[in-house]
Each structure stands twice: as C-alpha cells, then as structure tokens.
Amino acid sequence: MPVYRDGELLNDPINPYFGNYNGDEDTRRKAAYHNGTAWTWPFPSYAEALLTTYGIEAINTARSILLSSEMIIDEGSILQVPEIIDGDFPHNLKGCGAQAWGVTELYRLLKNTDLI
C-alpha cells in the first residue's frame, strides 16, 4: 500500500514490508503498522479456529499457542498484552503497552474453553 505525504511517495509499494516498528512516523512506523508488525488481538482467534475446525485433535496445539502468550504477558506491562509486536526477530513489543482488545481476546478464549 503506497504511503504519501504532501503528494510525495514515502515507501516502496512493490516491497512495503517493514519488520520493525520504529523510526519516523510517516516513512517508517506508518508503513510498518500494517506491513510488518504482528497484531496481538487476532492471535487467540487462531487457536479458536483450530479448535472449531479440528476439534479435540487440535486441543494440544491450541493450548500451546495460547500459553505461548505468557512470553508477552511477562514482558513489558505486567499481565497485559501489547498492541503490536515487531515482525522481525527479536519480535520486540511495540505500540500501546496494554491494549484492551489484545487482553480481552486472550481472556475470552481462555475463560470460555478448557485450554488451561
């Protein structure tokens, strides 16, 4: 997706990926926000989709996926889920340190399933 400011193209629309959310707002962070960072709120839905699709066969995989969120809960704002994570290693926590929809999606799935 091309990013423009004052009519000037600020990124390469053929290769828009920016794996780290840092730098100038217009030329780096805006581009990375939708073309390189990992959003946390859809993460629990992936585990839910596995359960919905594969049932009991996927319970161990879904549990592993959800419990891996412990890594981000223990880093940054304690017991919170950040808004985004860098797409590139080392996948640093970025954006808002305590994002409501990231926390509530994780909580919703953990509360409404037998995954923990």
N, C-alpha and C positions, 0 to 999 in steps of 0.2 A: 504494500500500500504506500503510495507516494506521500511524503510529508513535505508540505510547503509552508514558507513563512514569507510574507510580503511578495508573493509570486515567485520566490526562489525555491527550487527543489533542494531539500536538505538531506535526502537519503538516496540510496540506490534501490529503486523499486524492483529491479531484477534480482537483487540479493539483499533483502530487507532485514535479515536476521542480525540482531544484536543480543548476544547471550548474557550481557551484564548490564544491569540497570544502574548506570552511573554516568557522570559527565553532564554536559549541557542539557538543559530541559528540552529544548526544541530539536537539537540534532542527534542526541543520543537517548535520553530517557524516554521521550515520547515514542520513538521508534522501537525501543526495547520493550515497552509496556505491552504491546500486542504482537511483537515479533521476536520473542526470545525469552521472556520470563515465564515461569510456571506459576499459575494462579493456584491458590490453595483450596478455594471453595469447591471446585469440581472433583477434587481428589477422593473424598468419601463416596461420591456418586459412582465412581469406577468400581469400587468394592461392592456397592449395592447392585450395580448392573451385572457383575459376575454372579452374585447370589441369585438374582432374578433369572438369569439365563441358564445357569448350570446347577442351581440348587445346592444340595448338600455336598456334591462333588467339589464345589468351589469354596467351601467354608474355610479351609486352612489357608488358601491363597488370600481370600478376602480379609481374614483375620490378620495375616502377615502384613498386608497393605495398610490396614488401619493402624495397627500397632507400630508401624514404622513412623507414624506421625509423632511418636514420643521424641524422636530426634529434634523436631522443630519446636515442640512444646517445652522441652528442657533448655532450649537456647533462646536468646532474646527475651521478650516479655514472658515471665514465668506463667505457665499454664494458659498461654494464649497462642493463637495461630496468626502468623503474619499474613499480610495481603498477598505478597508475591515472593518468589524465590528466583535467584539468578538461574538462567537456563544452562549456563556453563559451570563446570566444576570450579570452585568447590560449592556451588549452589548456596551462596550466602542469602540470608533472609533480608528482604528489602521491603520498601513501601511502608505502610502502616504496620506498627508492631503488634497490634491487637485488632484484627479485622473481624467484625461481627459475623459476617456470613461464613467466613472460614471456620470460626469456632462453632457456630450453630449447626452447620452441616455435619461436622465431625460428631458433635454431641448427639444430634438427631439420629444418626445411624448407629452410634454406639448404644444409645438408650433403647432404640426400637428393634434391636437384633440381639441375638445370643452370641455375639462375636467376642465378648470379653467375659 
